[in-house]
Amino acid sequence: MLAASRFLLEKLYGAMMMRGLFKSLRLMVCVDEVHKLCNEPKITELAKEARKYGLGLILSFCERVQQVGKL
């Protein structure tokens, strides 16, 4: 399941970059168990850059709040 999540988010990141900047929200994505992806460079970059490309992220995890610092 982790590989599928990684694959999907990487494809989403690539499509987002190809379409370019966008001022309004085009898509919302919910990622559960995101703490498992915190060490993935493309995923952390997606989390940092998503909003300026019209992508909203809902990130959920069951770990302590300190995990947010990794993103």
N, C-alpha and C positions, 0 to 999 in steps of 0.2 A: 504494500500500500504506500509506503514511503517513496518508493521509486516512481510510482504513478503520480503522486502529488508533486514530486520534484519535476518530473517531465512536463506535467501540465503547467506548472508555474513558470518554467523556463520558456515554454512555447508562448505563454501569455506575455511574458517579458519581451520576447522577440517581436511579437506582433505589435505590442505597445510602442516599441522603439521605431518600428517601420512606419507606423501611422503618424508619428510626430506629436508635438505638443497640442494640447486641447484644453480649453478653458473650463468647460463644464464636465460634469460627471457623465461618463458613458457606460460604465460597468462597475458593479460591486461584486467582490469575491470574498467568500468566507473561507478561512483556512482554520481547521480545527487541529489541535495538537501541534501548533506551530513551533513549540520549543524543540521539536525533533528536527526542524529545518534551520535553526538559528545559526549553524556553522556553515551554511551554504552561501558562498559569496553572491551568486546571482539572486538568491532569495532576499538577502539583506539589502542588496541594491534596489530590488523591486520595492521593498518596503519603504526605502528612502525616497524613491523617485516617482512612485505610482501616481500621486495626486496631480502632478503637473501634466500627466498624460491622460487624464480623465478617468483614472482607475481608483476606486475606493476599496479599501481592505478592511475586513473584520477579522481580527486575529484572536484566536482563543486557545487557552492552554490551562492545564491544571497545576502547573508549577507555581512557586511563590512569585510575588510581584517583581523580585529582583531579576527575573528572566527578561523583563522588558528592556533592561539595560543592554542586553546582547543585540537587540535590533536597533 
